[in-house]
């Protein structure tokens, strides 16, 4: 249950009753009414601005509307007190019995607790990673991969119909370079001394097996053949081989996409001119001359007529060229065609997860999506760089130089779960430091350890409870029948409230497209749990297991099990496997 949605429903029911009785006008818009935790917890458990929001529509003072609502709210069995504050805010304090009873709902739901229908099954496309297929995944790709995957999981939990998509950039000049690099390794596979890898080609050893595979498939056919004969063949063979490697890299991180979309297919199918024609038919394309770049005129710049997209009509800074002087379509034109294809596939809501160096891409692509469809929307999320440290020294990465740190090296050393959680401990647009030593520390300062330790501690205390009371059944089904009214201490009620904040967190994080909020929430819940554990060291009456008190112990087992369920639910969204014991 989303507690705040529950009480919002109660408030709307009361408002409708007041409208029926003539005390308030009918047909008022309730959409801007907020029902949420008060900023100051001392004011109560739930606050609403209903009086302030409806004052103008009702032609009444906010406090007058609040006074009309107060008797109905006080009559609700779940409500202990109702206070009107300031200009007309209503603060509710909820009875302990309501909070206690919700532990059972968590146990009944299991890890599906927090599932929401907010998305209403709306289709949404989340495109992430989309690294050039020119080599294995490196640590620079990890953050976008984790962020995109966690965001997609979060949206699924919030009730959206999500497609996880990878855009294969297999049609640019980098693929020509890849093919030439593979041809060099193909020569090497035939015993030729290739010497130092020429500057501009990819030097990594990961292309050695590609050369061997090309030798096995084509023999000596293309050893001395003109480039025109083998370039297209080697482009496809090499990029396909790289995608096999990339998929396996992502699988090691726990990332699996639903769709892999080839840029090359856009060029081969004619969908780029089709998308441009859509814009042209709507008057968004013209032939014109762009102004020179602001601030200075490059020596090689010359005014010339181009095919331009009226991007400024849709919020961009300048209009954008769609064709080169050679007649070839620009990268931007291919991107337009790709997003048009998404729209045609039914994804009117789209999210692109990109690296920080794509900042200049955002406005132009959002402009294109607006121009392609009035009901289309694109959110672009940029992931800042990850700084990787070992022994206090930062790694320097260069994909072209071949001395980069691979995704697999990171995952092999610290594990997929640790990697994923740490990548979500900062907002995506903030830089992140990844220190191999710190992410493996067993301390409160290491958030992934702290959260996993709370989950493992629950399993430990359940085992100890069974030892203390051999007849005690700690299955979820049995714990649902515990006497939850025994959970009466402030610490117990606080922990229940923290668990019940989970459904609201799912919806808020999904709406904001911010999965890092889940990591923060889990840390706070783990902290609440560990704090309660430590209180038991000072006050024996607060321990989870009370000798001779099986009923109270069972109630507390129900509570700690609820905590574990919420942690597991959150970790699943992040793509992290909850641990039942720490080694």
Secondary structure by P-SEA (a helix, b strand, c coil): caaaaaaaaaaaaaaaaaaaaccccccccccccccccccccccccbbbcccccccccccccaaaaaaaaaaaaaaccccccccccccbbbbbbbcaaaaaaaaaaaaaacccccccccccbbbbbbbcccccccccccccaaaaaaaaaaaaaaaaaacccccbbbbcccccaaaaaaaaaaaaaaaaaaccccccccccccccccaaaaaaaaaaacccccccccccccaaaaaaaaaaaaaaaaaaaaaaacccccbbbbaaaaaaaaaaaaaaaaaaaaccccccccccccccccccbbbbbccccccccccccbbbbcccccccccaaaaaaaaaaaaaaacccbbbbbbccccccaaaaaaaaaaaacccbbbbbbbbcbbbbbcccbbbbbbccccccccaaaaaaaccaaaaaaaaacccccbbbbbbcccccccccccaaaaaaaaaaaaaaaaaaaaaacccccccccccccccccccccaaaaaaaaaaaaaaaaaaaaaaaccaaaaaaaaaaaaaaaaaaaaaaaacccccccccccaaaaaaaaaaaaaaaaaaaaaaaaacbbbbcccc
